[in-house]
């Protein structure tokens, strides 16, 4: 699979990675055997980038990755985790002592002395303008607890603030056919600065797979049930902030644009891969079959101008007014 660079960090990752939120929690139940099957299928398909977080299943996702990699020492996988959501998201909590404690826990979970990439997990906006936060992250690097650091953001303004910080290696941001605003400024700025872009929520919480209808019912422990209006965390993390009924209708139109032999999910992933400045895109998967199908999008040909134009038109007509002013 094609490998792309985080230029500031000297790291490389497969253009399609694997997001592992669903292996921990908040997407219904996934058992350990199923989770290992997903990791195995992704690695066999050429995926070299796993993204996790300390709060995914209260560490279960990190631990699952650690078990998987311990039994496969020959695999060369870049593991990125996140920290900062184990406490209230207030600026006062983003301090060195907390960073060390969170990092200690993640290193134990992941079974490593030094983590490849640690990202602040969607911290409050004032954190991005606080020098002491980035001094503390530099300290973690100096102490060899982490090799590199980045941020996961909610808004384009936060992304631009992070890119301006010289030690930031990566920015993780929601980018998909229903969330195009990052194309305007964030991706060009990241390319100029050599900052890697990790595109998350690439299928708009599954909407862009084309599998859901207005009658679809999600489990009670699935964020697509309990966070549709931002009840638990930022609304933009669920269906990219798009109203569900609107999203289902727009997704049906999107699915019709898939070339023959492609799934709608592969169309969505290929669209992201094609955007200049994207380093890796991190779809989740609940089954080995999904992991393989997602990875296969890396080998598909570029989309033609007619398809790109149709996707943009769909976004402008159905989605843009709902999301661009907020994120």
C-alpha positions in Angstrom: 0.0 0.0 0.0 1.1 3.5 -0.7 3.0 5.1 2.2 2.9 8.8 2.9 5.0 11.0 5.2 4.6 13.1 8.3 7.4 15.3 7.1 8.1 17.1 10.4 8.4 13.9 12.2 10.1 11.7 9.6 7.3 9.1 10.0 5.5 7.2 7.3 2.1 5.6 7.3 -0.1 3.7 4.9 -2.5 6.0 3.1 -5.4 4.0 4.6 -5.0 3.3 8.3 -7.3 1.8 10.9 -9.3 3.7 13.5 -9.9 1.6 16.5 -12.5 3.5 18.5 -15.0 0.8 17.6 -12.7 -1.9 19.1 -13.1 -0.3 22.5 -16.6 1.2 22.9 -19.4 3.4 21.7 -20.2 1.4 18.5 -22.1 -1.5 20.0 -20.4 -4.6 21.2 -17.2 -6.0 19.7 -15.6 -9.1 21.3 -11.9 -9.8 21.6 -11.8 -12.4 18.8 -13.6 -10.0 16.4 -11.3 -7.2 17.3 -8.2 -9.3 16.6 -9.7 -10.4 13.3 -10.1 -6.8 12.3 -6.5 -5.9 13.2 -5.2 -9.0 11.4 -7.1 -8.3 8.2 -6.0 -4.7 8.2 -2.3 -5.6 8.6 -2.5 -8.3 6.0 -4.0 -5.7 3.6 -1.0 -3.4 4.0 -2.2 -1.1 6.7 0.7 0.2 8.8 -1.1 2.9 10.9 -3.3 2.1 13.9 -5.0 5.0 15.7 -6.4 4.6 19.2 -7.0 6.5 22.4 -6.7 6.0 26.2 -10.5 6.4 26.6 -11.6 3.9 23.9 -13.1 1.3 26.2 -11.2 2.7 29.1 -8.0 1.4 27.6 -9.4 -1.8 26.0 -8.5 -0.6 22.5 -4.9 0.1 23.4 -4.6 -3.2 25.2 -6.1 -5.1 22.2 -3.5 -3.5 19.9 -0.7 -4.4 22.3 -1.7 -8.1 22.5 -2.0 -8.2 18.7 1.5 -6.7 18.1 3.2 -8.7 20.9 2.4 -11.9 19.0 3.6 -10.5 15.7 7.0 -8.8 16.3 7.8 -8.7 12.6 5.0 -6.2 11.9 6.0 -2.6 11.4 3.0 -0.7 12.6 3.0 3.0 13.6 0.7 3.3 16.6 -0.8 6.6 17.5 -2.8 7.1 20.7 -4.6 10.1 22.2 -4.8 11.6 25.7 -6.8 14.3 27.5 -10.3 13.0 27.9 -10.0 11.1 31.1 -10.8 14.3 33.1 -13.0 17.3 32.5 -12.1 19.1 29.4 -11.0 22.4 31.0 -7.7 24.1 30.2 -6.4 23.8 33.7 -6.2 20.0 33.3 -3.7 20.2 30.4 -0.5 20.2 32.5 2.7 18.2 32.6 1.8 16.1 35.7 -1.4 15.0 34.1 0.3 14.3 30.7 2.9 12.1 32.5 0.1 10.2 34.3 -1.9 9.6 31.2 1.2 8.7 29.2 2.3 6.2 31.9 -1.1 4.5 31.6 -1.0 4.4 27.8 2.5 3.0 27.8 1.4 0.2 30.1 -1.6 -0.5 28.0 0.4 -0.5 24.8 3.3 -2.5 26.3 6.0 0.0 25.2 8.5 2.4 26.8 8.0 5.0 24.1 4.9 5.7 22.1 5.3 6.6 18.4 2.8 9.4 18.3 0.6 10.9 21.1 -2.2 13.3 20.2 -4.1 15.7 22.5 -7.7 14.4 22.2 -9.8 17.3 21.1 -8.9 19.7 24.0 -10.6 23.0 24.7 -9.9 25.7 22.2 -7.7 27.8 24.7 -5.2 24.9 24.9 -4.0 25.6 21.4 -2.8 29.1 22.4 -1.1 28.1 25.7 2.7 27.9 25.4 3.0 25.8 28.6 0.9 23.0 27.0 3.4 22.6 24.2 6.4 23.0 26.5 5.0 20.1 28.5 4.6 18.0 25.3 8.2 18.8 24.4 9.2 17.6 27.8 7.6 14.2 27.1 9.7 14.0 24.0 12.8 14.9 25.9 12.0 12.3 28.5 11.7 9.7 25.7 8.2 8.8 26.8 6.9 9.7 23.3 8.6 10.1 19.9 6.3 12.7 18.5 3.1 14.6 19.3 0.1 15.9 17.5 -3.4 17.1 18.1 -6.9 15.9 17.3 -9.2 18.9 16.6 -12.8 19.7 16.2 -12.6 22.9 14.2 -10.5 24.2 11.3 -9.5 27.2 13.4 -8.0 24.8 16.0 -6.2 23.0 13.3 -4.6 26.1 11.9 -3.5 27.1 15.4 -1.9 23.7 15.9 -0.1 23.8 12.6 1.5 27.0 13.6 3.2 25.2 16.6 6.6 24.1 15.4 6.6 20.8 17.4 3.3 19.5 16.1 3.8 16.5 13.8 0.2 15.8 12.9 -3.3 17.1 13.0 -6.3 14.7 13.1 -9.4 16.3 11.7 -12.8 15.2 10.4 -12.6 15.2 6.7 -15.1 13.5 4.3 -17.5 14.2 1.5 -19.9 15.6 4.1 -17.2 17.8 5.8 -15.2 19.7 3.2 -14.2 22.9 4.9 -10.7 21.6 5.8 -9.9 21.6 2.1 -10.0 25.4 2.0 -7.2 26.4 4.5 -6.2 23.5 6.7 -4.8 21.1 4.1 -2.8 23.7 2.2 -1.3 25.0 5.5 -0.4 21.5 6.6 1.3 20.8 3.3 3.3 24.0 3.6 4.4 23.2 7.1 5.1 19.5 6.7 2.4 18.5 9.2 0.7 15.2 8.6 -3.1 15.2 8.2 -5.0 12.2 9.7 -8.5 12.2 8.2 -11.0 10.8 10.7 -14.7 10.0 10.6 -14.2 9.4 6.9 -17.6 7.7 6.4 -19.5 10.2 8.5 -20.2 7.5 11.1 -21.2 5.1 8.5 -23.6 7.3 6.6 -21.4 7.3 3.5 -21.5 3.5 3.4 -25.0 3.8 2.1 -26.2 1.0 4.4 -28.6 3.1 6.6 -32.1 4.2 6.2 -34.3 6.5 8.3 -35.6 3.4 10.0 -32.2 2.1 11.1 -32.0 1.6 14.8 -28.5 1.6 16.5 -27.8 0.0 19.9 -28.3 2.1 23.0 -24.5 2.0 23.7 -23.7 3.3 20.2 -22.9 7.1 20.0 -25.1 7.2 16.9 -28.0 6.8 19.3 -26.9 8.8 22.3 -24.9 11.6 20.8 -26.9 12.8 17.8 -27.3 16.2 19.3 -24.0 16.4 21.1 -25.4 15.1 24.4 -22.1 13.3 25.4 -19.4 15.0 23.3 -19.1 17.3 20.3 -22.0 16.7 17.9 -19.6 16.8 14.9 -18.2 13.4 15.9 -21.6 11.8 15.1 -22.6 11.7 11.5 -20.2 14.6 11.0 -22.7 16.9 12.6 -25.2 16.3 9.8 -28.9 15.9 10.7 -29.5 12.1 10.4 -32.6 12.3 8.0 -30.8 14.7 5.7 -27.6 12.6 5.9 -29.5 9.4 4.8 -31.0 11.2 1.8 -27.7 12.7 0.8 -25.9 9.4 1.3 -28.3 7.7 -1.1 -27.4 10.3 -3.7 -23.7 9.8 -2.9 -23.9 6.0 -3.3 -25.3 6.4 -6.8 -22.0 8.1 -7.8 -19.9 5.0 -7.0 -18.2 3.6 -10.1 -19.2 0.1 -11.2 -17.6 -2.5 -8.8 -16.9 0.1 -6.1 -18.8 0.2 -2.8 -20.0 3.6 -1.6 -17.5 3.4 1.3 -14.6 2.9 -1.1 -15.8 5.9 -3.1 -15.8 8.0 0.2 -12.3 6.8 1.1 -10.9 7.3 -2.4 -12.2 10.8 -2.4 -10.2 11.6 0.8 -7.1 9.8 -0.4 -7.1 12.0 -3.5 -7.1 15.3 -1.5 -3.7 17.0 -1.6 -2.2 17.1 1.9 -3.9 14.0 3.3 -1.3 11.6 4.9 -3.6 8.9 6.1 -7.3 8.2 6.5 -8.5 6.1 9.4 -11.8 4.3 8.8 -12.9 1.9 11.5 -14.1 -1.6 10.9 -16.2 -4.0 12.8 -15.3 -7.1 10.8 -12.3 -8.4 8.8 -14.3 -8.0 5.6 -14.8 -4.3 6.3 -11.2 -3.9 7.1 -10.1 -5.5 3.8 -12.7 -3.6 1.7 -11.5 -0.3 3.2 -7.9 -1.1 2.6 -8.7 -2.0 -1.0 -9.7 1.6 -1.7 -6.0 2.6 -1.6 -5.4 0.7 -4.9 -8.4 2.1 -6.8 -7.9 4.6 -9.6 -8.3 8.4 -9.0 -11.8 9.7 -9.4 -12.6 11.6 -12.6 -13.5 15.3 -12.7 -17.2 14.5 -13.4 -17.4 12.4 -10.2 -15.5 15.0 -8.2 -17.8 17.7 -9.4 -20.9 15.7 -8.6 -19.7 15.1 -5.0 -18.9 18.8 -4.5 -22.3 19.7 -5.9 -24.0 17.3 -3.5 -22.2 18.8 -0.6 -23.0 22.4 -1.6 -26.7 21.6 -2.0 -27.4 19.3 0.9 -24.7 19.5 3.6 -22.6 22.7 3.5 -25.1 25.0 5.3 -25.4 22.5 8.2 -21.7 22.2 9.0 -19.4 24.9 7.7 -20.4 27.6 10.1 -19.8 25.3 13.1 -16.6 23.5 12.4 
